[in-house]
Amino acid sequence: MENIYFNPSDLKYLGENVIIGKTVRIRHPDRVSIGDNCIIDDFAYISTGLELGKCCHISSNVTISGGEGNVKVGDYSTISANCSIHAGSSDYRIVSLDLPSVPEELRFGGITEDIIIGSFVTVGAHSTILPGVKLPDGFAAGAYTLIKKRKYKPWTLYAGYHAVQLGKRDNTKLLQLIEEGKL
């Protein structure tokens, strides 16, 4: 696999049958683990610690950032096109110098909290996940959802700026596959 943006052998872990687009940029590959059968599409940018479970899909133009923070994604989860996930962010209520372009000895402020995304999660296109979010198994977000740190219910669909709960997701077929030992 040829990639001008990082050397795949520098990854912390690279599973089998993984597809990584040629234009994917991984700033700290030594902090990134990618499970079996994952796909990361072109123009994704990863600049924080990332652990992907098996059979995950990171669509094109996804940004996963957070400085010293980490993002963990369970199995069979997908992050749709143009989403942004931020384990680190400025605290806009105070003036801070937490930018990666500022020398470390001058940095102060900001928020860094790990993000945990469960298994069988779907995050719709153009959605944003903020620091400290924990998404349970089966969570789904419609397009353009702002996902802030709060409690979310498993197997439930949310959408919009306030991540309004829209109802339970039907997981009957998935549970059948699990019961049959196919997943």
C-alpha distance (Angstrom), angle and dihedral (degrees) to the residues before:
residue distance angle dihedral
M1 . . .
E2 3.81 . .
N3 3.78 117.5 .
I4 3.79 125.8 164.8
Y5 3.82 94.7 -166.1
F6 3.82 99.7 60.4
N7 3.78 139.6 -9.2
P8 3.84 110.7 -107.1
S9 3.82 90.0 -146.7
D10 3.82 87.7 64.3
L11 3.82 92.4 63.9
K12 3.80 116.6 111.6
Y13 3.82 87.7 -126.6
L14 3.81 133.5 -4.4
G15 3.80 117.8 -170.4
E16 3.78 128.3 -152.8
N17 3.80 126.1 -78.9
V18 3.82 93.3 18.7
I19 3.80 122.2 158.7
I20 3.80 117.8 -157.2
G21 3.81 119.1 178.7
K22 3.80 117.5 -120.1
T23 3.81 92.4 -117.4
V24 3.82 97.9 49.7
R25 3.82 110.5 125.5
I26 3.80 118.7 -151.7
R27 3.80 110.8 -179.3
H28 3.85 97.6 -169.9
P29 3.83 106.0 25.7
D30 3.82 91.0 171.4
R31 3.85 87.3 68.5
V32 3.82 95.5 50.2
S33 3.83 127.5 90.9
I34 3.80 119.9 -176.7
G35 3.81 119.9 -166.9
D36 3.79 128.6 -142.6
N37 3.82 120.3 -65.3
C38 3.81 95.7 12.4
I39 3.79 125.1 147.3
I40 3.81 125.4 -155.6
D41 3.79 110.7 -173.3
D42 3.79 127.8 -142.9
F43 3.79 121.6 -72.4
A44 3.81 94.8 24.7
Y45 3.82 112.8 142.5
I46 3.80 122.7 -155.5
S47 3.82 119.7 -176.5
T48 3.80 102.9 160.1
G49 3.79 139.3 51.9
L50 3.81 111.2 -62.2
E51 3.79 132.0 -176.7
L52 3.81 115.2 -173.6
G53 3.79 120.4 -168.4
K54 3.80 121.5 -144.9
C55 3.82 124.9 -60.4
C56 3.82 95.1 14.2
H57 3.80 125.8 151.0
I58 3.79 125.7 -151.4
S59 3.82 106.9 -171.1
S60 3.79 128.1 -145.6
N61 3.79 121.8 -66.3
V62 3.81 94.8 17.0
T63 3.81 116.6 150.1
I64 3.80 120.1 -155.4
S65 3.81 110.9 -177.1
G66 3.75 139.8 155.9
G67 3.78 115.9 130.8
E68 3.80 106.5 -132.7
G69 3.81 92.1 2.1
N70 3.78 125.5 102.1
V71 3.78 136.0 -138.8
K72 3.80 120.3 -153.0
V73 3.82 120.5 -168.3
G74 3.82 122.9 -169.4
D75 3.80 126.6 -140.2
Y76 3.83 125.4 -61.3
S77 3.80 94.6 12.6
T78 3.79 128.8 140.5
I79 3.78 134.9 -156.8
S80 3.81 108.5 -160.6
A81 3.80 128.1 -139.0
N82 3.80 120.8 -60.0
C83 3.81 96.0 9.5
S84 3.78 121.2 145.5
I85 3.78 124.7 -150.3
H86 3.80 118.0 -170.3
A87 3.81 122.8 -171.8
G88 3.81 86.6 172.3
S89 3.78 130.0 41.6
S90 3.77 142.6 156.7
D91 3.78 115.9 -93.9
Y92 3.78 98.4 -122.9
R93 3.80 93.0 -161.8
I94 3.80 91.7 70.8
V95 3.78 134.4 35.6
S96 3.78 109.0 -103.8
L97 3.78 140.2 168.9
D98 3.78 100.6 -144.1
L99 3.80 98.0 133.0
P100 3.80 119.6 128.1
S101 3.82 88.5 -128.0
V102 3.84 91.7 62.9
P103 3.83 115.8 88.3
E104 3.82 110.3 -102.6
E105 3.80 94.6 -117.5
L106 3.83 89.7 60.0
R107 3.81 98.5 44.8
F108 3.78 121.0 110.3
G109 3.78 138.4 153.6
G110 3.75 128.1 21.4
I111 3.78 132.4 113.9
T112 3.80 125.6 -96.3
E113 3.81 119.2 -179.6
D114 3.79 128.0 152.8
I115 3.79 119.7 -111.3
I116 3.80 122.0 -140.0
I117 3.79 119.7 -163.9
G118 3.81 115.6 -172.7
S119 3.78 130.3 -141.0
F120 3.81 123.5 -72.8
V121 3.82 90.9 21.9
T122 3.81 122.3 151.8
V123 3.80 120.5 -163.8
G124 3.82 112.1 -167.7
A125 3.80 125.0 -130.7
H126 3.81 119.6 -71.4
S127 3.82 93.0 11.9
T128 3.81 122.5 143.5
I129 3.80 127.5 -144.2
L130 3.82 116.6 -160.8
P131 3.85 129.7 -152.9
G132 3.80 119.3 -66.8
V133 3.82 97.0 20.3
K134 3.81 117.9 149.8
L135 3.80 114.3 -167.1
P136 3.81 116.4 -164.9
D137 3.79 125.1 -137.1
G138 3.78 112.9 -71.2
F139 3.82 95.6 18.4
A140 3.81 114.4 150.3
A141 3.79 130.7 -170.3
G142 3.79 123.8 -163.7
A143 3.80 120.4 -133.2
Y144 3.82 117.2 -64.4
T145 3.82 94.9 17.7
L146 3.80 119.4 156.8
I147 3.80 106.4 -144.2
K148 3.81 111.8 -160.4
K149 3.79 130.1 179.4
R150 3.82 107.2 -77.4
K151 3.80 138.8 103.9
Y152 3.82 117.3 -65.5
K153 3.80 128.3 -172.4
P154 3.82 122.1 -121.3
W155 3.81 119.5 -110.7
T156 3.81 91.2 16.8
L157 3.81 133.0 126.8
Y158 3.82 120.4 -132.1
A159 3.80 129.7 -179.4
G160 3.79 144.3 177.3
Y161 3.78 140.0 26.2
H162 3.83 91.9 -48.1
A163 3.83 94.2 38.4
V164 3.79 92.0 -120.4
Q165 3.80 114.5 -159.1
L166 3.80 108.5 -114.7
G167 3.80 100.2 179.8
K168 3.77 146.6 -78.7
R169 3.80 122.2 -45.3
D170 3.80 118.6 -126.9
N171 3.80 105.7 -117.3
T172 3.82 97.9 168.2
K173 3.83 96.2 116.8
L174 3.81 92.5 45.3
L175 3.81 92.7 51.4
Q176 3.81 88.8 49.1
L177 3.83 91.1 54.1
I178 3.81 90.4 48.5
E179 3.81 91.9 48.1
E180 3.83 90.1 50.4
G181 3.81 89.5 52.6
K182 3.81 93.6 -117.3
L183 3.82 93.6 123.5
